[in-house]
Amino acid sequence: MRGWLAIVSEPVIALIDGIALLVILVGTLEVTVTVARASFRPLGDQVARQAWLRYARWLVAGLTLQLAADIIETSISTSWQTIGRVGAIAVIRTFLNYFLERDVQQQQRECAPAESPPPPPSRGGADPT
């Protein structure tokens, strides 16, 4: 049973890592194009923040996929050295993911439009109807 699990898991791990690579590559290309455009036309603060937020989302998605592949890899590992190595990588990726996600949420709060204040109370007290 364990041999079958290892045979199936190996290509799945490679596939998930490949998808993570593509996700990170697409995000990196997107932010590279944005930065290249900025060299010809200055970006406003809002546009620069939005570009960073999009890139951070791509990175969070890539790190999450890589973490999934790490979890599968530790489930089929037989040596403590491999489990320790993959576990250390998983911990590092989890911390990166946590802090990056926290930064994304903070940026979203800062970029969110302010809610309009409630209308002032009517004066006079009596309803004209």
N, C-alpha and C positions, 0 to 999 in steps of 0.2 A: 504494500500500500504506500509506504513512504517513498519508494522509488518512482512510482507513478506520479505522486504529488510533485516530486522534484522535476520530473520530465515535463510536466504541464506548466509548472511555475516558472521555469527558466525563460521560455519565450514570452510569457505574460509580463515578467519583470522587465525584459528588454523592450517590449511594446510600450509599457507605461513610461519607462525612462525616455523612450523615443518621443512619445507624445509630450512629455514634460519639456524635452529639448525644443520641440517645435513651438510650444506655447511661449517659452522664454525667448526664442529666436524672433517670433512674430512681434512680441512686445518690444524687444530691443530694436528691431527694424523700424517700428512705428515711432519710437522716441528719437531714433537717429534721424529720421526724416523731419520730425518736428524741430529738432535742434539745427539741422541743416537749413531749414527754412528761416529759422531765427537769425542765422548769420546774414541773411539778405534783408530781413524785415524784423525789427525788434518785436519780441513777444511781450504782451502785457502780463502783469502779475497773475491775472486770472487764467490766462491761456497756459502759462508756464505751470501753474498749480494743477490744472486739469491734465496736462501732459504727464506730470509726475504721478498723479493719481492713477491714470490709466496704466502707466508702466508698473506701478506698485501692484495693481490688481493682476496684471500678467504674471509678475513674479510670485505673488501669493498662490496663484493657480499652479504655476510650475513647481513651487516648493511642496504644495499639497500632493501633487501627483508623485513627486519623488519620494515623499514620505510614505505614500501608499506602496510604492515598489519596495521600499526598505522594510516595511512591515511584512510583506510577502516573503522577502528574502530571509528575514530572521525566522520565519516559521518553518523554512526548509533547511536551515543551517544545522550542521551537526557538530561543528567545533566551537568551543567557547571563544576562541580568538576571532572567528568570523562574526559571532553574535556580538561580541564586545565592539568590534570595529563598526558594524552596521548600527548597533545601538548608539554609539557615540555620534555617528553621522546623523542618525534620527533625532537625537537630542539637539544637536546644533541646528538642524533644519527646523525643528519645532520652535526653538527660541527665535530664529530669524523670522519665521512665519508669524509668531506672536507679536513681535515688535513692529514688523512691517504692517500687519493688520491694524495694530493700535494706531500707527501713524496715519494710515489710510482713513480710519474713522475720525481721527482728530482733524485731518484736512477736510473731510466731508462736512464736519460741523462748522468749520471756519468758512467754507465756501457756500454753505447753505444760505439761501436768501432769508433775511430777517423777517419774522412774522409781522404783519401789520398790526398796529395797536388797535384795541377795541374802540368803537366810535364813542365820542364823548356823550355823557348823559344829556338828555334834552332838558331845557330850562323852561320854567313856567309851571310845571307840574300838571296842568290841566290838559286833557286830550281835546284837540279842536273839533272832533267829530260829534 
